């Protein structure tokens, strides 16, 4: 019985000791720390955009008609001036023949008017001689003069008609030429919107028959950069981007142009930043979505502070050193947080450059509190009823 009593006392003592030990540990605030390290930091502006050919030409038609022949298809390489499609020319050939006939008629009218002019001129000269001999009246001379001037005017009208019919012939010949649709540039056909037998109508808005990318080995990305970040974008900056088609591949480019025209969609203002890209391997295709990082600044082999350390603020009770204004981090000194003022540089969102401060490489700084505060451990109260 005595041994049992002694055992109970020992167990009770151990339990009490464990309770007070556990309580004492809970009362102390513990902190998570991380070492100051050395490395590289890269600040970037992120955006999304679409990959496009540098020059994309929309090929249309200036005359209406039925597609007779198509000589290219999707992905066909084309040369400048190459015949890529034909519109049925019969109607336009008839217009050319009609214009030629009108021109022949107009030229014949010139000959007729010139002949009449010669005749009226002879009549006028004869009447003047007869009038000088008092053989005819003055009115006969006046009539001859009127006829002569009219004949000269008819010659001018006939010449004008010739010029008009020549212009009509050129127009008809030009329209006939438009039935042969030629490639305006060297490139690759990336879109074909017509088929043989389809009727196309030229109107105020020219229909697009083909889309030709001039050079797919050189591409550009049109990105939408928010107004808060556009001040950091500049021509010549390096760019890294990825596309969903090649998730493990990092592509590179450079900022070619920062456009000033705002793009406003649902009250969100963005700006187009154009990025030039080398596409020698032809992996990138027009229309791909690119996830872009514009490299604003890069620092090599510098001291880095975790951003969590810059956000940390002690929350334990008891006197703490007065917090000064500006940027600072906290270290443990005699198991108590101590604030160190620092000057921060660029940041990549995870780490920030340490420009100066009374800390060194390898030193531990506080990044978080591991102990729950009293407010966090207290149970939530339910609603009170009066």
TIROFI-394059 format. One record per residue (C-alpha): residue number from 1; residue in one letter; x, y, z. Coordinates in Angstrom, 1 decimal, decimal comma. Each point is the difference from the previous one (the first is absolute). Example, Ala and Ser with C-alpha at 12.3 -4.5 7.8 and 13.67 -1.06 7.14 Angstrom:
i=1 aa=A east=12,3 north=-4,5 up=7,8
i=2 aa=S east=1,4 north=3,4 up=-0,7
***
This chain:
i=1 aa=X east=0,0 north=0,0 up=0,0
i=2 aa=X east=2,9 north=2,3 up=0,8
i=3 aa=X east=1,6 north=-0,7 up=-3,3
i=4 aa=X east=-3,3 north=0,8 up=-1,8
i=5 aa=X east=-0,2 north=3,3 up=1,8
i=6 aa=X east=3,6 north=0,9 up=-0,8
i=7 aa=X east=-0,8 north=-0,8 up=-3,7
i=8 aa=X east=-3,0 north=2,2 up=-0,1
i=9 aa=X east=2,0 north=2,9 up=1,5
i=10 aa=X east=2,8 north=-0,4 up=-2,6
i=11 aa=X east=-2,5 north=-0,1 up=-2,9
i=12 aa=X east=-1,8 north=3,1 up=1,3
i=13 aa=X east=3,3 north=1,8 up=0,4
i=14 aa=X east=1,0 north=-0,8 up=-3,6
i=15 aa=X east=-3,4 north=1,0 up=-1,3
i=16 aa=X east=0,2 north=3,4 up=1,8
i=17 aa=X east=3,5 north=0,6 up=-1,3
i=18 aa=X east=-1,0 north=-0,8 up=-3,5
i=19 aa=X east=-3,0 north=2,3 up=0,2
i=20 aa=X east=2,1 north=2,9 up=1,2
i=21 aa=X east=2,7 north=-0,7 up=-2,5
i=22 aa=X east=-2,5 north=-0,1 up=-2,8
i=23 aa=X east=-1,6 north=3,1 up=1,2
i=24 aa=X east=3,3 north=1,8 up=0,3
i=25 aa=X east=0,9 north=-1,0 up=-3,6
i=26 aa=X east=-3,3 north=1,3 up=-1,3
i=27 aa=X east=0,5 north=3,4 up=1,7
i=28 aa=X east=3,3 north=0,5 up=-1,9
i=29 aa=X east=-0,4 north=1,3 up=-3,6
i=30 aa=X east=2,0 north=-1,9 up=-2,6
i=31 aa=X east=1,1 north=1,4 up=-3,3
i=32 aa=X east=0,9 north=-1,4 up=-3,4
i=33 aa=X east=3,2 north=1,3 up=-1,4
i=34 aa=X east=1,9 north=-0,1 up=-3,3
i=35 aa=X east=3,5 north=0,8 up=-0,9
i=36 aa=X east=1,2 north=2,9 up=-2,1
i=37 aa=X east=1,3 north=-1,5 up=-3,2
i=38 aa=X east=1,8 north=1,2 up=-3,1
i=39 aa=X east=-1,3 north=-0,4 up=-3,5
i=40 aa=X east=-1,7 north=1,7 up=-3,0
i=41 aa=X east=-3,2 north=2,0 up=-0,1
i=42 aa=X east=-2,0 north=0,8 up=-3,1
i=43 aa=X east=-2,9 north=2,5 up=0,0
i=44 aa=X east=-2,5 north=-0,5 up=-2,8
i=45 aa=X east=-3,4 north=1,1 up=-1,2
i=46 aa=X east=-2,4 north=-2,8 up=-0,9
i=47 aa=X east=-2,5 north=0,2 up=-2,7
i=48 aa=X east=-1,8 north=-2,2 up=-2,6
i=49 aa=X east=-0,2 north=0,5 up=-3,7
i=50 aa=X east=-0,4 north=-1,6 up=-3,4
i=51 aa=X east=2,7 north=-1,1 up=-2,5
i=52 aa=X east=-0,4 north=1,6 up=-3,4
i=53 aa=X east=2,0 north=0,2 up=-3,2
i=54 aa=X east=1,8 north=3,4 up=-0,3
i=55 aa=X east=-1,8 north=0,7 up=-3,3
i=56 aa=X east=-3,3 north=-1,6 up=-0,9
i=57 aa=X east=-1,6 north=0,9 up=-3,3
i=58 aa=X east=-3,7 north=-0,5 up=-0,7
i=59 aa=X east=-0,5 north=-0,8 up=-3,7
i=60 aa=X east=-3,4 north=1,0 up=-1,4
i=61 aa=X east=-1,6 north=0,6 up=-3,3
i=62 aa=X east=-1,0 north=3,3 up=-1,7
i=63 aa=X east=-2,5 north=-1,5 up=-2,4
i=64 aa=X east=-3,0 north=-2,2 up=0,4
i=65 aa=X east=-0,3 north=-3,4 up=-1,5
i=66 aa=X east=0,3 north=-3,8 up=0,4
i=67 aa=X east=3,2 north=-1,6 up=1,1
i=68 aa=X east=1,2 north=-2,1 up=-3,0
i=69 aa=X east=3,4 north=-1,3 up=1,2
i=70 aa=X east=1,9 north=-0,1 up=3,3
i=71 aa=X east=3,7 north=-0,7 up=-0,3
i=72 aa=X east=1,1 north=0,0 up=3,7
i=73 aa=X east=-1,2 north=-1,5 up=3,3
i=74 aa=X east=0,7 north=0,3 up=3,7
i=75 aa=X east=3,7 north=0,2 up=0,8
i=76 aa=X east=0,9 north=0,4 up=-3,6
i=77 aa=X east=3,2 north=2,2 up=-0,5
i=78 aa=X east=-0,6 north=2,7 up=-2,5
i=79 aa=X east=2,2 north=2,6 up=-1,8
i=80 aa=X east=-0,9 north=3,6 up=-0,8
i=81 aa=X east=-2,0 north=0,2 up=-3,2
i=82 aa=X east=-0,9 north=-3,7 up=0,0
i=83 aa=X east=-3,4 north=-0,9 up=-1,3
i=84 aa=X east=-2,0 north=-1,4 up=2,9
i=85 aa=X east=-3,6 north=0,1 up=-1,3
i=86 aa=X east=-2,1 north=0,9 up=-3,0
i=87 aa=X east=-3,5 north=1,5 up=-0,3
i=88 aa=X east=-2,0 north=-1,0 up=-3,2
i=89 aa=X east=1,1 north=2,6 up=-2,6
i=90 aa=X east=-2,7 north=-0,3 up=-2,6
i=91 aa=X east=-2,1 north=3,0 up=1,0
i=92 aa=X east=3,1 north=2,2 up=0,4
i=93 aa=X east=1,4 north=-1,1 up=-3,4
i=94 aa=X east=-3,3 north=1,1 up=-1,6
i=95 aa=X east=0,3 north=3,4 up=1,7
i=96 aa=X east=3,5 north=0,4 up=-1,4
i=97 aa=X east=-1,2 north=-0,9 up=-3,6
i=98 aa=X east=-2,9 north=2,5 up=0,4
i=99 aa=X east=2,4 north=2,7 up=1,2
i=100 aa=X east=2,3 north=-0,7 up=-3,0
i=101 aa=X east=-2,9 north=0,4 up=-2,4
i=102 aa=X east=-1,1 north=3,2 up=1,6
i=103 aa=X east=3,6 north=1,3 up=-0,4
i=104 aa=X east=0,0 north=-0,9 up=-3,8
i=105 aa=X east=-3,3 north=1,8 up=-0,4
i=106 aa=X east=1,3 north=3,1 up=1,8
i=107 aa=X east=3,1 north=0,1 up=-2,1
i=108 aa=X east=-2,1 north=-0,2 up=-3,2
i=109 aa=X east=-2,1 north=2,9 up=1,3
i=110 aa=X east=3,3 north=2,0 up=0,2
i=111 aa=X east=0,7 north=-0,6 up=-3,6
i=112 aa=X east=-3,6 north=0,9 up=-1,0
i=113 aa=X east=0,2 north=3,2 up=2,1
i=114 aa=X east=3,3 north=1,0 up=-1,5
i=115 aa=X east=-1,4 north=-0,6 up=-3,5
i=116 aa=X east=-2,9 north=2,3 up=0,7
i=117 aa=X east=2,4 north=2,6 up=1,4
i=118 aa=X east=2,0 north=0,0 up=-3,2
i=119 aa=X east=-3,2 north=0,4 up=-2,1
i=120 aa=X east=-1,4 north=2,9 up=2,1
i=121 aa=X east=3,4 north=1,7 up=-0,1
i=122 aa=X east=0,0 north=-0,1 up=-3,9
i=123 aa=X east=-3,6 north=1,3 up=0,0
i=124 aa=X east=1,0 north=2,9 up=2,3
i=125 aa=X east=3,0 north=1,0 up=-2,1
i=126 aa=X east=-2,1 north=-0,1 up=-3,3
i=127 aa=X east=-2,8 north=2,1 up=1,6
i=128 aa=X east=2,5 north=2,6 up=1,1
i=129 aa=X east=1,3 north=0,3 up=-3,5
i=130 aa=X east=-3,5 north=0,3 up=-1,5
i=131 aa=X east=-0,9 north=2,5 up=2,7
i=132 aa=X east=3,0 north=2,2 up=-0,9
i=133 aa=X east=-1,3 north=0,1 up=-3,6
i=134 aa=X east=-3,5 north=0,8 up=1,3
i=135 aa=X east=-1,4 north=-3,2 up=-1,5
i=136 aa=X east=-1,6 north=-1,3 up=3,3
i=137 aa=X east=-1,5 north=1,6 up=3,0
i=138 aa=X east=1,8 north=0,5 up=3,3
i=139 aa=X east=-2,3 north=-2,5 up=1,6
i=140 aa=X east=1,3 north=-2,8 up=-2,1
i=141 aa=X east=3,5 north=0,7 up=1,3
i=142 aa=X east=-1,2 north=0,0 up=3,6
i=143 aa=X east=-1,7 north=-3,3 up=-0,6
i=144 aa=X east=3,2 north=-1,5 up=-1,4
i=145 aa=X east=1,9 north=1,2 up=3,0
i=146 aa=X east=-2,5 north=-1,5 up=2,4
i=147 aa=X east=0,2 north=-3,3 up=-1,8
i=148 aa=X east=3,8 north=0,0 up=0,2
i=149 aa=X east=0,1 north=0,7 up=3,7
i=150 aa=X east=-2,6 north=-2,7 up=0,6
i=151 aa=X east=2,1 north=-2,5 up=-1,9
i=152 aa=X east=3,1 north=0,9 up=2,1
i=153 aa=X east=-2,1 north=-0,6 up=3,1
i=154 aa=X east=-1,1 north=-3,4 up=-1,3
i=155 aa=X east=3,6 north=-1,0 up=-0,5
i=156 aa=X east=0,7 north=0,8 up=3,6
i=157 aa=X east=-3,1 north=-1,9 up=1,1
i=158 aa=X east=1,1 north=-3,0 up=-2,1
i=159 aa=X east=3,5 north=0,1 up=1,6
i=160 aa=X east=-1,5 north=0,1 up=3,5
i=161 aa=X east=-2,2 north=-3,0 up=-0,8
i=162 aa=X east=3,2 north=-1,8 up=-1,1
i=163 aa=X east=1,6 north=0,8 up=3,3
i=164 aa=X east=-3,1 north=-1,1 up=1,9
i=165 aa=X east=-0,2 north=-3,3 up=-1,9
i=166 aa=X east=3,7 north=-0,6 up=0,5
i=167 aa=X east=-0,5 north=0,4 up=3,8
i=168 aa=X east=-2,9 north=-2,3 up=-0,1
i=169 aa=X east=2,1 north=-2,6 up=-1,8
i=170 aa=X east=2,8 north=0,3 up=2,6
i=171 aa=X east=-2,6 north=-0,5 up=2,8
i=172 aa=X east=-1,4 north=-3,1 up=-1,8
i=173 aa=X east=3,5 north=-1,4 up=-0,5
i=174 aa=X east=0,9 north=0,7 up=3,7
i=175 aa=X east=-3,2 north=-1,7 up=1,1
i=176 aa=X east=0,9 north=-3,0 up=-2,2
i=177 aa=X east=3,5 north=0,0 up=1,6
i=178 aa=X east=-1,7 north=-0,1 up=3,5
i=179 aa=X east=-1,5 north=-3,3 up=-0,9
i=180 aa=X east=3,6 north=-1,4 up=0,4
i=181 aa=X east=0,6 north=0,2 up=3,8
i=182 aa=X east=3,7 north=0,3 up=0,7
i=183 aa=X east=2,0 north=-0,3 up=3,2
i=184 aa=X east=1,2 north=3,5 up=1,0
i=185 aa=X east=2,9 north=-1,3 up=2,2
i=186 aa=X east=2,3 north=-3,0 up=0,5
i=187 aa=X east=-1,4 north=-2,1 up=2,8
i=188 aa=X east=-2,2 north=-2,9 up=1,1
i=189 aa=X east=-3,8 north=-0,4 up=-0,4
i=190 aa=X east=-1,4 north=-0,4 up=3,5
i=191 aa=X east=-3,6 north=0,4 up=-0,9
i=192 aa=X east=-2,1 north=-0,8 up=-3,1
i=193 aa=X east=-3,6 north=1,2 up=0,2
i=194 aa=X east=-1,4 north=-1,0 up=-3,5
i=195 aa=X east=-0,6 north=-3,0 up=-2,1
i=196 aa=X east=-0,4 north=-0,6 up=-3,7
i=197 aa=X east=-3,5 north=1,0 up=-1,2
i=198 aa=X east=-0,5 north=2,4 up=2,8
i=199 aa=X east=-1,3 north=3,5 up=-1,0
i=200 aa=X east=1,8 north=2,9 up=1,5
i=201 aa=X east=-1,4 north=3,6 up=0,0
i=202 aa=X east=2,2 north=3,0 up=0,1
i=203 aa=X east=-1,7 north=2,8 up=2,0
i=204 aa=X east=1,0 north=2,8 up=2,4
i=205 aa=X east=1,7 north=-2,7 up=2,1
i=206 aa=X east=2,3 north=-2,2 up=-2,1
i=207 aa=X east=-0,6 north=-3,7 up=0,9
i=208 aa=X east=3,1 north=-1,8 up=1,3
i=209 aa=X east=0,9 north=-3,0 up=-2,2
i=210 aa=X east=3,4 north=-0,9 up=1,5
i=211 aa=X east=2,1 north=1,0 up=2,9
i=212 aa=X east=3,8 north=-0,1 up=-0,6
i=213 aa=X east=2,6 north=0,3 up=2,7
i=214 aa=X east=3,1 north=1,6 up=-1,6
i=215 aa=X east=2,7 north=-1,7 up=2,1
i=216 aa=X east=-0,8 north=-2,6 up=2,7
i=217 aa=X east=3,7 north=-0,1 up=1,1
i=218 aa=X east=-0,5 north=3,4 up=1,7
i=219 aa=X east=-3,0 north=0,3 up=2,2
i=220 aa=X east=-1,3 north=2,6 up=2,5
i=221 aa=X east=-2,1 north=-0,2 up=3,2
i=222 aa=X east=-2,6 north=2,6 up=0,7
i=223 aa=X east=-0,3 north=0,1 up=3,8
i=224 aa=X east=-2,5 north=1,8 up=2,2
i=225 aa=X east=1,9 north=1,7 up=2,9
i=226 aa=X east=-2,0 north=1,7 up=2,8
i=227 aa=X east=0,3 north=3,7 up=0,6
i=228 aa=X east=1,6 north=-0,7 up=3,4
i=229 aa=X east=2,9 north=-1,8 up=-1,7
i=230 aa=X east=0,4 north=1,8 up=-3,3
i=231 aa=X east=2,4 north=2,5 up=1,5
i=232 aa=X east=2,5 north=-2,8 up=0,5
i=233 aa=X east=-0,1 north=-1,1 up=-3,6
i=234 aa=X east=2,6 north=1,4 up=-2,4
i=235 aa=X east=1,3 north=-0,8 up=-3,5
i=236 aa=X east=2,9 north=-2,4 up=-0,1
i=237 aa=X east=-0,9 north=-1,9 up=3,2
i=238 aa=X east=0,6 north=-3,8 up=0,0
i=239 aa=X east=-3,2 north=-2,1 up=0,1
i=240 aa=X east=-0,6 north=-3,7 up=1,0
i=241 aa=X east=-3,2 north=-1,7 up=-1,0
i=242 aa=X east=-1,7 north=-3,4 up=-0,3
i=243 aa=X east=-2,8 north=-1,4 up=-2,1
i=244 aa=X east=-2,3 north=-2,8 up=0,9
i=245 aa=X east=1,1 north=-2,1 up=-3,0
i=246 aa=X east=3,5 north=-0,3 up=1,5
i=247 aa=X east=-0,4 north=0,2 up=3,8
i=248 aa=X east=3,6 north=-1,0 up=0,7
i=249 aa=X east=1,6 north=2,5 up=-2,4
i=250 aa=X east=1,0 north=3,6 up=0,9
i=251 aa=X east=0,0 north=2,3 up=-3,0
i=252 aa=X east=1,8 north=3,4 up=-0,1
i=253 aa=X east=-0,7 north=3,3 up=-1,7
i=254 aa=X east=0,5 north=3,7 up=0,4
i=255 aa=X east=-2,4 north=3,0 up=0,4
i=256 aa=X east=-0,3 north=1,6 up=-3,4
i=257 aa=X east=-2,6 north=2,7 up=0,7
i=258 aa=X east=-2,1 north=1,4 up=2,9
i=259 aa=X east=-3,1 north=1,5 up=-1,6
i=260 aa=X east=-1,7 north=3,0 up=1,5
i=261 aa=X east=-3,5 north=-0,8 up=-1,1
i=262 aa=X east=-2,0 north=-1,2 up=3,0
i=263 aa=X east=-2,2 north=-3,1 up=-0,2
i=264 aa=X east=-3,0 north=0,2 up=2,3
i=265 aa=X east=-2,2 north=-3,0 up=0,7
i=266 aa=X east=-2,5 north=0,1 up=2,8
i=267 aa=X east=1,8 north=3,0 up=1,5
i=268 aa=X east=3,3 north=-1,9 up=0,1
i=269 aa=X east=2,7 north=2,0 up=-1,9
i=270 aa=X east=2,9 north=-1,9 up=-1,6
i=271 aa=X east=2,6 north=0,9 up=-2,6
i=272 aa=X east=1,4 north=-2,1 up=-2,8
i=273 aa=X east=3,7 north=-0,9 up=0,4
i=274 aa=X east=1,3 north=-1,6 up=-3,2
i=275 aa=X east=2,7 north=-2,6 up=0,4
i=276 aa=X east=2,1 north=-1,2 up=-2,9
i=277 aa=X east=0,8 north=-3,8 up=0,0
i=278 aa=X east=2,3 north=-2,1 up=-2,1
i=279 aa=X east=-1,9 north=-3,0 up=-1,4
i=280 aa=X east=2,7 north=-1,7 up=-2,0
i=281 aa=X east=-1,2 north=-3,5 up=1,1
i=282 aa=X east=-3,6 north=0,9 up=-1,0
i=283 aa=X east=-1,3 north=-1,3 up=3,3
i=284 aa=X east=-2,2 north=3,1 up=0,7
i=285 aa=X east=-3,2 north=0,3 up=-2,0
i=286 aa=X east=-2,2 north=3,0 up=-0,5
i=287 aa=X east=-2,7 north=0,3 up=2,6
i=288 aa=X east=1,8 north=-1,8 up=2,8
i=289 aa=X east=-0,5 north=1,4 up=3,5
i=290 aa=X east=3,3 north=1,0 up=1,7
i=291 aa=X east=0,7 north=0,5 up=3,7
i=292 aa=X east=2,5 north=2,8 up=0,1
i=293 aa=X east=2,5 north=1,2 up=2,5
i=294 aa=X east=1,6 north=3,3 up=-0,9
i=295 aa=X east=3,4 north=0,2 up=1,9
i=296 aa=X east=0,1 north=3,5 up=1,6
i=297 aa=X east=3,2 north=-0,4 up=2,1
i=298 aa=X east=2,5 north=-2,7 up=0,8
i=299 aa=X east=2,5 north=-0,1 up=2,9
i=300 aa=X east=2,7 north=-2,8 up=0,2
i=301 aa=X east=1,6 north=-1,4 up=3,1
i=302 aa=X east=-1,6 north=2,2 up=2,6
i=303 aa=X east=-1,4 north=-0,5 up=3,5
i=304 aa=X east=-3,6 north=-0,9 up=0,0
i=305 aa=X east=-2,7 north=0,4 up=2,7
i=306 aa=X east=-3,1 north=-2,1 up=0,0
i=307 aa=X east=-3,0 north=2,2 up=-0,6
i=308 aa=X east=-1,7 north=-1,7 up=3,0
i=309 aa=X east=2,6 north=1,5 up=2,3
i=310 aa=X east=-0,9 north=3,5 up=-1,2
i=311 aa=X east=-3,6 north=-0,6 up=0,7
i=312 aa=X east=0,5 north=-1,5 up=3,5
i=313 aa=X east=-1,1 north=1,9 up=3,1
i=314 aa=X east=0,2 north=-1,4 up=3,5
i=315 aa=X east=-3,3 north=-0,7 up=1,8
i=316 aa=X east=1,0 north=-1,2 up=3,5
i=317 aa=X east=-0,8 north=2,0 up=3,1
i=318 aa=X east=2,6 north=1,8 up=2,0
i=319 aa=X east=2,3 north=2,9 up=-0,9
i=320 aa=X east=1,6 north=-0,1 up=-3,4
i=321 aa=X east=2,5 north=2,4 up=-1,5
i=322 aa=X east=-1,8 north=3,1 up=-1,5
i=323 aa=X east=-0,5 north=-0,6 up=-3,8
i=324 aa=X east=1,6 north=2,6 up=-2,1
i=325 aa=X east=-1,3 north=1,3 up=-3,3
i=326 aa=X east=1,3 north=-1,5 up=-3,2
i=327 aa=X east=0,9 north=-3,6 up=-1,0
i=328 aa=X east=1,3 north=-2,4 up=2,6
i=329 aa=X east=0,4 north=-3,6 up=0,9
i=330 aa=X east=0,0 north=-1,8 up=3,4
i=331 aa=X east=2,6 north=-2,2 up=1,5
i=332 aa=X east=0,1 north=-2,0 up=3,3
i=333 aa=X east=2,3 north=1,5 up=2,6
i=334 aa=X east=-0,2 north=-1,8 up=3,4
i=335 aa=X east=-3,1 north=-1,7 up=-1,2
i=336 aa=X east=-1,7 north=3,4 up=-0,6
i=337 aa=X east=-0,8 north=1,6 up=-3,3
i=338 aa=X east=2,2 north=2,8 up=-0,9
i=339 aa=X east=-0,6 north=2,3 up=-3,0
i=340 aa=X east=2,7 north=0,8 up=-2,5
i=341 aa=X east=-0,5 north=2,8 up=-2,5
i=342 aa=X east=1,0 north=-0,9 up=-3,6
i=343 aa=X east=0,0 north=1,6 up=-3,4
i=344 aa=X east=-1,8 north=-2,2 up=-2,6
i=345 aa=X east=0,5 north=-0,1 up=-3,7
i=346 aa=X east=-1,8 north=-1,9 up=-2,8
i=347 aa=X east=-2,3 north=-2,9 up=0,7
i=348 aa=X east=-1,2 north=-3,1 up=-2,0
i=349 aa=X east=-3,0 north=-0,5 up=2,3
i=350 aa=X east=1,7 north=-2,6 up=2,1
i=351 aa=X east=3,3 north=1,6 up=0,9
i=352 aa=X east=1,2 north=3,6 up=0,3
i=353 aa=X east=3,4 north=1,4 up=-0,5
i=354 aa=X east=1,8 north=1,1 up=3,1
i=355 aa=X east=1,8 north=3,2 up=-0,9
i=356 aa=X east=1,2 north=0,8 up=3,5
i=357 aa=X east=-0,7 north=-0,8 up=3,7
i=358 aa=X east=1,7 north=-1,4 up=3,1
i=359 aa=X east=-0,5 north=-3,6 up=-1,0
i=360 aa=X east=2,2 north=-2,3 up=-2,0
i=361 aa=X east=0,0 north=-3,2 up=-2,1
i=362 aa=X east=-1,1 north=-3,1 up=1,9
i=363 aa=X east=-1,6 north=2,0 up=2,9
i=364 aa=X east=-3,4 north=-1,3 up=1,1
i=365 aa=X east=-3,0 north=2,4 up=-0,3
i=366 aa=X east=-3,6 north=-0,5 up=1,1
i=367 aa=X east=-2,5 north=-0,8 up=-2,7
i=368 aa=X east=-3,0 north=-1,2 up=2,0
i=369 aa=X east=-1,4 north=-0,6 up=3,5
i=370 aa=X east=-0,5 north=-3,8 up=0,7
i=371 aa=X east=-2,0 north=0,5 up=3,3
i=372 aa=X east=-3,6 north=0,8 up=0,0
i=373 aa=X east=-1,1 north=3,2 up=1,6
i=374 aa=X east=-2,6 north=0,1 up=2,8
i=375 aa=X east=-2,6 north=1,2 up=-2,4
i=376 aa=X east=0,7 north=-2,9 up=-2,4
i=377 aa=X east=-0,3 north=-2,6 up=2,8
i=378 aa=X east=-3,1 north=1,3 up=1,7
i=379 aa=X east=-3,3 north=-1,7 up=-1,2
i=380 aa=X east=-2,4 north=2,1 up=-2,0
i=381 aa=X east=-2,9 north=1,3 up=2,1
i=382 aa=X east=-3,5 north=-0,8 up=-1,1
i=383 aa=X east=-2,7 north=2,6 up=-0,3
i=384 aa=X east=-1,2 north=1,5 up=3,2
i=385 aa=X east=-3,7 north=0,1 up=0,9
i=386 aa=X east=-1,5 north=2,7 up=2,1
***
